[in-house]
């Protein structure tokens, strides 16, 4: 999209009364172009989804979008993956989330928001009660930032999905995720691939899962985009983690259709102690 094209799009958005989805991924939008579109969003009464992934919004474009989100009560999903928004952009968007009660999905992956951006986002997660899905993959978030986000989620009853792949949880962060899982009964999907988590961190996650029946998807291994970030959790502990979330998933599937669920009608012998009696894991968790 050229500069003139961005101006035309912004003008069209201001007059829009029917468009609900706009996909501008990888269209070479500059920070100025994104700012123009953001300004138009202040008056857009119908646009619900905006994908700006893989453009060049930078911190300036993110700040303009943040200002729009603070007053826009229609947009429900936004994508800013790969826009080099840095910490400043993350801070601006976090501040917008303090005031926005409509957005339910936000993709900020691959933006290097770092520790400062993560800490501000954690503050927003303590207050925001609309966001259901947040992607922070590949943001160079160090352990302190991870700890802040995990701590915020211990008190968040809205977020359902969080992607933290390719950051730096390490074992200290994994311990915080474990504590979060003991308190949070709403998160259903958590991804921690490539976070430099060892078997000790995996055991901390397992301790948290022992009393958690709502997390139904946990990713701790996968194709390593950055091999140096790869987790080193033992296969045995990884298998136990997956067994527990699988049983959580089957439990919830059964609750959706209890009269037809073979899992609830004829549960495996390990199901009840695994779901309802954490001491069954005691030999591994001591």
Number of C-alpha atoms within 10 A of each C-alpha: 14 12 14 10 12 19 18 13 16 22 15 15 24 16 12 17 12 11 14 15 14 14 12 16 17 15 14 17 24 20 21 18 23 25 24 21 24 24 19 21 26 19 18 25 19 17 21 18 19 19 19 24 24 21 22 25 28 22 23 19 25 27 25 22 28 24 19 24 27 18 15 23 19 21 24 19 20 21 21 27 25 23 27 23 28 20 22 19 27 27 24 22 27 23 20 22 24 17 15 23 20 20 23 19 20 19 22 27 25 23 26 25 28 21 20 18 24 27 24 21 26 22 19 21 26 18 14 24 19 18 21 19 19 18 21 23 24 25 26 20 25 18 20 18 25 26 23 19 24 25 21 19 24 22 15 21 18 20 22 19 20 20 22 24 29 28 25 25 30 22 22 18 27 29 24 24 28 25 19 25 26 18 17 24 19 20 24 19 18 19 20 26 25 29 29 23 24 17 17 19 25 25 24 21 26 26 23 22 25 25 18 25 23 21 24 20 18 20 17 21 17 13 9 14 13 11 11 11 19 22 25 18 19 13 10 9 18 20 11 16 22 17 13 23 23 16 23 23 18 19 21 17 14 17 14 11 11 14 10 11 16 13 16 18 11 9 14 11 8 10 18 12 13 20 19 13 12 17 13 14 15 10 7 12 14 7
